[in-house]
Amino acid sequence: MKVINKIKPHFYCKGPDYSNPQTKVDVNLKKEILATKKNFGKFVSIQEQSFSSSKLINLYGMQDLDESCKKYISEIGAKYKLEDIFSEIKKIQKLKILVIGETIIDKYIFTETVGRSGKEPILVFKKTNEKKFLGGIGYIANLISSFASKTKIVSFLGENRNEHSFIKKNLSEKIIYNFFTKKNSPTISKLRYVDDYRKTKIFGVYDINDNFISPKEEKAFLISLKKELKKHDVVIVADYGHGLFTKKIRNELFKHDEKIFLNTQINSFNRGFHTLFNYKKVNTIVINESELRYELRDKNSNIDKLAEILKKKIKLKNLIITRGNAGATAYSYKNKTKISCPAFAKKLVDAIGAGDTFFAIASIALGTGINPRISILIASIAAAYSVNKIGHEKYFSSKILLKYLKHMFS
């Protein structure tokens, strides 16, 4: 009611559930329709695919939230009204977001185990299905584009153009892109063989040239980067350690450290060669606890101590440590606060992309100025959604988030 009277919309829309005139008997809806007409607006029932909030929650494994999750939600509910949270999330639409990093193709081949080969000491599998998804910053940008009005990618692809059309076809129409070509390199492809019955990964085959880009490629990239950094409000840097982020490129990023939201990842290709400490100053770092321990060579200290050590080495405003089924812990050094958010996922199908999902949503929320406690909540909800399916079959979106929040706070 208050929102309608304040905004005075030309059209007040509800989903197909409200197309039946009988639904207008609902007291609250009736008041909303009267308020709309009073402000010279029109009530419209739009025809779109309908999602039951409870069915959505059940489908993605969040129907039985434990006490820690319920407590976290109630603490937020005690301070914020749902409509206030919705209003904060909608502010993300105003952001101009730049995403920088490696574009990756994630491939899955599903198999059944046949048995030992008759003539050789090898295990034989039968292929049952195959799927291909857009990963890396392509995935991150698609997530963000549902929330923000302007999202741009700056990245490198391989000189073989076989995958270029797939990448462009699978990017949201809302995304603007500038792809450079890395000579003598494929577009990064990560193939994983999966047991079709248990949905567990058996082994992976990666096609990567992780040498640094050439000086000529670096120069062209820097010219573009300098222009783009000035135009955008939030810069999401996903450094997978495959040769894009040279020292000169990082130095250019440091000039805009207030905008930089960073995630670096250790993987089988870069372990021992790639380090978070290549970065000296950023706004926010999101990092997995095990990777942070590896970076600091500290297996046993509590995470508060790890956070304090990292803060002394890198200038930053926020640090978020993701901890798997233990949730996430956020340190806001500007506000001198620590927030621990539980994990909302109750089942795990595929962890690939969970870190990217959390990182993307947390970055745009904090970049908008949304309260850190709410920012970590919505990032945790997004991550919980992402781990309950193989690959990137479906993207988390602003619409799905609002459904979750409405269910949780009702």
C-alpha positions as CSV (number, residue, x, y, z in Angstrom):
1,M,0.0,0.0,0.0
2,K,2.7,2.5,1.1
3,V,4.8,1.6,-1.9
4,I,1.9,2.0,-4.4
5,N,0.9,5.4,-2.9
6,K,4.5,6.5,-3.1
7,I,5.4,5.3,-6.6
8,K,2.0,5.8,-8.2
9,P,2.5,3.1,-10.9
10,H,0.7,3.3,-14.2
11,F,0.4,-0.5,-14.0
12,Y,0.3,-2.8,-11.0
13,C,1.1,-6.3,-12.1
14,K,0.5,-9.7,-10.5
15,G,1.3,-13.2,-11.9
16,P,-1.2,-15.6,-13.5
17,D,-2.3,-16.8,-10.1
18,Y,-4.3,-13.6,-9.9
19,S,-6.0,-13.8,-13.3
20,N,-9.1,-15.4,-11.7
21,P,-11.6,-12.7,-10.5
22,Q,-12.1,-14.8,-7.3
23,T,-8.6,-13.9,-6.2
24,K,-9.6,-10.3,-6.0
25,V,-11.6,-11.2,-2.9
26,D,-8.3,-11.3,-1.1
27,V,-8.4,-8.4,1.4
28,N,-4.9,-7.2,0.9
29,L,-5.1,-7.5,-2.9
30,K,-8.3,-5.6,-2.9
31,K,-6.7,-2.7,-1.0
32,E,-3.8,-2.7,-3.4
33,I,-6.1,-2.5,-6.5
34,L,-8.1,0.3,-4.9
35,A,-4.8,2.2,-4.2
36,T,-3.7,1.7,-7.7
37,K,-6.9,3.0,-9.2
38,K,-6.9,5.9,-6.8
39,N,-3.5,6.9,-8.2
40,F,-4.9,6.5,-11.8
41,G,-3.2,3.2,-12.4
42,K,-4.4,-0.1,-13.8
43,F,-4.3,-3.6,-12.2
44,V,-3.0,-6.2,-14.7
45,S,-2.5,-10.0,-14.3
46,I,0.4,-10.9,-16.5
47,Q,0.7,-14.3,-18.2
48,E,4.1,-15.9,-17.4
49,Q,5.4,-19.2,-16.1
50,S,4.4,-19.4,-12.5
51,F,6.8,-20.8,-9.8
52,S,5.5,-21.8,-6.4
53,S,7.8,-20.4,-3.8
54,S,7.5,-23.5,-1.6
55,K,8.1,-25.8,-4.6
56,L,11.2,-23.8,-5.5
57,I,12.6,-24.1,-2.0
58,N,11.9,-27.8,-1.9
59,L,13.4,-28.4,-5.3
60,Y,16.7,-26.9,-4.4
61,G,17.2,-28.5,-1.1
62,M,16.4,-25.6,1.3
63,Q,13.1,-26.8,2.7
64,D,14.6,-28.0,6.1
65,L,16.7,-25.1,7.2
66,D,18.5,-25.8,10.5
67,E,18.3,-23.6,13.6
68,S,21.4,-21.5,12.6
69,C,19.8,-20.6,9.3
70,K,16.5,-19.7,10.9
71,K,18.3,-17.6,13.5
72,Y,20.2,-15.7,10.9
73,I,17.0,-15.0,8.9
74,S,15.1,-13.9,12.1
75,E,18.0,-11.5,13.1
76,I,17.7,-9.8,9.7
77,G,13.9,-9.9,9.9
78,A,14.0,-8.1,13.2
79,K,15.8,-5.1,11.7
80,Y,14.6,-5.0,8.1
81,K,11.2,-5.3,6.5
82,L,11.0,-7.5,3.4
83,E,10.0,-4.6,1.2
84,D,13.1,-2.7,2.4
85,I,15.3,-5.6,1.4
86,F,13.6,-5.8,-2.0
87,S,14.2,-2.0,-2.4
88,E,17.9,-2.5,-1.6
89,I,18.3,-5.3,-4.1
90,K,16.6,-3.2,-6.9
91,K,19.3,-0.6,-6.5
92,I,21.7,-3.1,-8.2
93,Q,19.9,-2.2,-11.4
94,K,21.6,1.2,-11.4
95,L,25.1,-0.3,-11.4
96,K,27.4,-0.4,-14.4
97,I,29.5,-3.6,-13.9
98,L,32.7,-4.7,-15.6
99,V,33.7,-8.3,-15.5
100,I,37.4,-9.2,-16.2
101,G,38.9,-12.7,-16.4
102,E,39.2,-15.9,-18.3
103,T,36.2,-17.3,-20.3
104,I,35.9,-21.0,-19.8
105,I,33.9,-23.8,-21.5
106,D,32.7,-26.5,-19.0
107,K,32.0,-29.8,-20.6
108,Y,30.5,-32.9,-19.0
109,I,30.5,-36.4,-20.4
110,F,28.2,-38.8,-18.5
111,T,29.2,-42.4,-18.4
112,E,28.3,-45.9,-17.1
113,T,31.0,-48.2,-15.9
114,V,31.2,-51.3,-18.3
115,G,34.2,-53.1,-16.6
116,R,37.8,-54.0,-17.2
117,S,39.0,-54.2,-20.8
118,G,39.5,-57.8,-22.0
119,K,42.9,-57.2,-23.4
120,E,44.3,-54.2,-21.5
121,P,44.5,-53.2,-17.8
122,I,42.1,-50.3,-18.2
123,L,38.6,-49.6,-17.0
124,V,36.0,-49.1,-19.8
125,F,33.1,-46.6,-19.6
126,K,30.0,-46.2,-21.8
127,K,29.0,-42.7,-22.8
128,T,25.4,-41.9,-21.9
129,N,25.1,-38.2,-22.4
130,E,27.0,-35.0,-23.0
131,K,26.5,-31.4,-21.9
132,K,28.3,-28.2,-22.4
133,F,28.0,-25.0,-20.4
134,L,29.5,-21.5,-20.4
135,G,31.8,-21.1,-17.4
136,G,34.4,-18.7,-16.0
137,I,33.5,-15.0,-16.3
138,G,30.8,-15.9,-18.9
139,Y,28.9,-17.6,-16.1
140,I,29.5,-14.8,-13.7
141,A,28.3,-12.1,-16.2
142,N,25.2,-14.1,-17.0
143,L,24.4,-14.2,-13.3
144,I,24.9,-10.5,-12.8
145,S,23.0,-9.5,-15.9
146,S,19.7,-10.5,-14.3
147,F,20.3,-7.9,-11.6
148,A,22.2,-5.1,-13.3
149,S,21.1,-2.9,-16.2
150,K,24.6,-2.8,-17.7
151,T,27.2,-5.6,-17.7
152,K,30.3,-5.8,-19.8
153,I,32.9,-8.5,-20.3
154,V,36.5,-8.0,-21.3
155,S,38.3,-11.3,-21.8
156,F,40.4,-13.5,-24.1
157,L,39.4,-16.3,-26.3
158,G,41.6,-18.8,-28.2
159,E,42.6,-18.2,-31.8
160,N,40.6,-21.3,-32.9
161,R,37.1,-19.9,-33.4
162,N,35.3,-23.2,-33.0
163,E,33.8,-22.1,-29.6
164,H,33.3,-18.4,-30.3
165,S,29.7,-18.8,-31.6
166,F,28.8,-21.0,-28.6
167,I,30.1,-18.4,-26.2
168,K,28.3,-15.5,-27.8
169,K,25.1,-17.5,-28.2
170,N,25.1,-18.4,-24.5
171,L,25.7,-15.0,-23.2
172,S,22.7,-12.9,-22.1
173,E,21.5,-10.4,-24.7
174,K,22.0,-7.8,-22.0
175,I,25.7,-8.3,-21.9
176,I,28.2,-6.2,-23.9
177,Y,31.4,-8.0,-24.7
178,N,34.9,-7.3,-25.9
179,F,36.8,-10.5,-26.6
180,F,40.5,-10.4,-27.5
181,T,42.4,-13.3,-29.1
182,K,45.2,-15.1,-27.4
183,K,47.5,-16.5,-30.1
184,N,48.7,-20.1,-30.1
185,S,46.0,-20.9,-27.5
186,P,42.6,-22.7,-27.4
187,T,39.6,-21.1,-25.7
188,I,39.9,-22.7,-22.2
189,S,38.0,-25.9,-22.0
190,K,37.5,-28.1,-19.0
191,L,36.1,-31.5,-19.7
192,R,34.9,-33.7,-16.8
193,Y,33.8,-37.3,-17.0
194,V,30.9,-38.0,-14.6
195,D,29.3,-41.2,-13.3
196,D,25.8,-40.9,-14.6
197,Y,24.2,-42.8,-11.7
198,R,25.9,-41.1,-8.7
199,K,26.6,-37.8,-10.6
200,T,30.2,-37.9,-9.2
201,K,33.2,-36.8,-11.2
202,I,35.7,-39.5,-12.3
203,F,38.4,-37.4,-13.9
204,G,39.1,-34.3,-15.9
205,V,40.8,-33.3,-19.2
206,Y,41.6,-29.6,-19.5
207,D,42.6,-27.8,-22.8
208,I,44.6,-24.7,-21.6
209,N,47.5,-22.6,-22.6
210,D,48.3,-20.9,-19.3
211,N,51.3,-18.9,-20.5
212,F,51.0,-15.2,-20.1
213,I,49.5,-13.2,-22.9
214,S,52.1,-11.6,-25.2
215,P,53.3,-8.0,-24.8
216,K,51.4,-7.1,-28.0
217,E,48.2,-8.7,-26.6
218,E,48.8,-7.0,-23.2
219,K,49.1,-3.6,-24.8
220,A,45.8,-3.9,-26.7
221,F,44.1,-5.2,-23.6
222,L,45.4,-2.3,-21.5
223,I,44.2,0.3,-23.9
224,S,40.7,-1.1,-23.6
225,L,40.9,-1.7,-19.9
226,K,41.9,1.9,-19.1
227,K,38.8,3.2,-20.8
228,E,36.4,0.7,-19.2
229,L,37.7,1.1,-15.7
230,K,36.6,4.8,-15.8
231,K,33.1,4.0,-17.1
232,H,32.0,1.3,-14.6
233,D,30.9,1.4,-10.9
234,V,31.9,-2.1,-9.9
235,V,34.8,-4.2,-11.4
236,I,34.7,-7.9,-10.8
237,V,38.0,-9.6,-11.3
238,A,38.0,-13.4,-11.5
239,D,41.6,-14.5,-11.7
240,Y,41.7,-18.2,-12.5
241,G,45.5,-18.0,-13.0
242,H,45.6,-18.9,-16.7
243,G,47.9,-16.1,-18.0
244,L,45.6,-13.0,-18.4
245,F,46.6,-10.9,-15.4
246,T,50.1,-9.6,-16.0
247,K,51.9,-7.3,-13.6
248,K,51.0,-4.2,-15.8
249,I,47.3,-5.2,-15.9
250,R,47.2,-5.6,-12.1
251,N,48.9,-2.2,-11.7
252,E,46.2,-0.6,-13.8
253,L,43.6,-2.3,-11.6
254,F,45.2,-0.9,-8.5
255,K,44.6,2.7,-9.7
256,H,40.8,1.9,-9.3
257,D,41.1,-0.3,-6.1
258,E,37.9,1.1,-4.6
259,K,35.9,-0.6,-7.4
260,I,37.8,-3.9,-7.5
261,F,36.1,-7.1,-6.2
262,L,38.5,-9.9,-6.4
263,N,38.5,-13.7,-6.4
264,T,41.6,-15.7,-7.2
265,Q,41.5,-19.5,-7.5
266,I,44.1,-22.2,-7.0
267,N,43.8,-25.1,-9.3
268,S,45.8,-28.1,-10.6
269,F,47.5,-25.9,-13.3
270,N,48.6,-23.0,-11.2
271,R,49.2,-24.5,-7.8
272,G,52.6,-23.2,-6.5
273,F,52.8,-20.5,-9.2
274,H,49.7,-18.4,-8.7
275,T,49.2,-16.3,-5.5
276,L,46.6,-13.9,-4.1
277,F,49.5,-11.7,-3.0
278,N,50.0,-10.4,-6.5
279,Y,47.3,-8.0,-5.5
280,K,48.2,-5.2,-3.2
281,K,44.9,-3.2,-2.8
282,V,41.3,-3.9,-3.6
283,N,37.8,-3.2,-2.2
284,T,36.8,-6.8,-1.4
285,I,38.3,-10.2,-1.6
286,V,36.2,-13.4,-1.6
287,I,38.3,-16.5,-1.0
288,N,37.7,-20.1,0.0
289,E,39.1,-21.1,3.4
290,S,41.3,-23.9,2.2
291,E,42.8,-21.7,-0.5
292,L,43.5,-19.0,2.1
293,R,45.2,-21.5,4.4
294,Y,47.3,-22.6,1.4
295,E,48.2,-19.0,0.6
296,L,49.3,-18.3,4.2
297,R,50.8,-21.8,4.8
298,D,48.7,-22.0,7.9
299,K,46.8,-25.2,8.5
300,N,45.6,-24.8,12.1
301,S,45.0,-21.1,13.1
302,N,41.4,-19.9,13.4
303,I,40.0,-17.9,10.6
304,D,40.0,-14.6,12.7
305,K,43.8,-14.9,12.8
306,L,44.0,-15.7,9.1
307,A,41.9,-12.7,8.3
308,E,44.1,-10.4,10.4
309,I,47.3,-11.7,8.7
310,L,45.7,-11.1,5.2
311,K,44.6,-7.6,6.1
312,K,48.2,-6.7,7.0
313,K,49.4,-7.9,3.6
314,I,46.6,-6.5,1.3
315,K,44.8,-3.2,1.6
316,L,41.0,-4.0,1.5
317,K,37.6,-2.9,2.9
318,N,36.0,-6.3,3.0
319,L,37.1,-9.9,3.3
320,I,34.7,-12.9,2.9
321,I,36.0,-16.4,3.6
322,T,33.7,-19.1,2.2
323,R,33.8,-22.3,4.2
324,G,31.7,-24.9,2.4
325,N,29.1,-26.5,4.6
326,A,30.3,-24.2,7.5
327,G,28.9,-21.2,5.6
328,A,30.8,-17.9,5.2
329,T,32.4,-15.4,7.4
330,A,32.6,-11.7,6.4
331,Y,34.9,-9.0,7.8
332,S,33.9,-5.4,7.2
333,Y,37.0,-3.4,8.1
334,K,35.2,-0.1,7.5
335,N,32.5,-0.9,9.9
336,K,34.7,-3.0,12.2
337,T,32.2,-5.9,12.1
338,K,32.4,-9.7,11.7
339,I,29.4,-11.6,10.3
340,S,29.1,-15.4,10.2
341,C,26.4,-16.7,7.9
342,P,25.5,-20.4,7.9
343,A,25.3,-22.5,4.7
344,F,21.8,-22.8,3.2
345,A,22.5,-25.8,1.0
346,K,21.3,-29.1,2.4
347,K,22.3,-31.3,-0.5
348,L,25.2,-31.2,-2.9
349,V,25.1,-32.3,-6.5
350,D,27.9,-30.3,-8.1
351,A,30.1,-27.8,-6.4
352,I,31.5,-26.4,-9.7
353,G,30.4,-22.7,-9.9
354,A,29.4,-22.4,-6.2
355,G,32.3,-20.1,-5.5
356,D,31.8,-18.0,-8.6
357,T,28.1,-17.7,-7.7
358,F,28.7,-16.5,-4.2
359,F,31.5,-14.2,-5.4
360,A,29.4,-12.6,-8.1
361,I,26.3,-12.0,-6.0
362,A,28.2,-10.8,-2.9
363,S,30.2,-8.4,-5.0
364,I,27.3,-6.6,-6.7
365,A,25.4,-6.5,-3.4
366,L,28.3,-4.9,-1.4
367,G,29.1,-2.8,-4.5
368,T,25.6,-1.3,-4.2
369,G,26.1,-0.5,-0.6
370,I,23.7,-3.2,0.7
371,N,24.2,-4.0,4.4
372,P,26.8,-6.8,4.6
373,R,24.6,-9.1,6.6
374,I,21.9,-9.0,3.8
375,S,24.6,-9.2,1.1
376,I,26.0,-12.4,2.5
377,L,22.6,-13.9,2.9
378,I,21.6,-13.4,-0.7
379,A,25.0,-14.7,-1.9
380,S,24.6,-17.8,0.3
381,I,21.1,-18.4,-1.1
382,A,22.5,-18.1,-4.6
383,A,25.3,-20.5,-3.8
384,A,22.9,-23.0,-2.3
385,Y,20.8,-22.9,-5.5
386,S,23.9,-23.5,-7.7
387,V,25.2,-26.6,-6.0
388,N,22.0,-28.6,-6.5
389,K,22.4,-29.2,-10.2
390,I,25.1,-30.4,-12.6
391,G,27.0,-27.6,-14.3
392,H,25.2,-24.4,-15.2
393,E,21.9,-25.9,-16.3
394,K,20.0,-23.0,-14.8
395,Y,21.1,-19.6,-13.7
396,F,20.2,-18.0,-10.4
397,S,18.4,-14.7,-11.1
398,S,16.8,-11.7,-9.3
399,K,13.4,-13.3,-9.8
400,I,14.4,-16.5,-8.1
401,L,16.0,-14.6,-5.3
402,L,12.9,-12.6,-4.6
403,K,10.9,-15.8,-4.5
404,Y,13.3,-17.3,-1.9
405,L,13.2,-14.2,0.3
406,K,9.5,-13.9,0.2
407,H,9.2,-17.5,1.3
408,M,11.8,-17.2,4.0
409,F,10.5,-14.0,5.5
410,S,6.8,-14.9,5.3
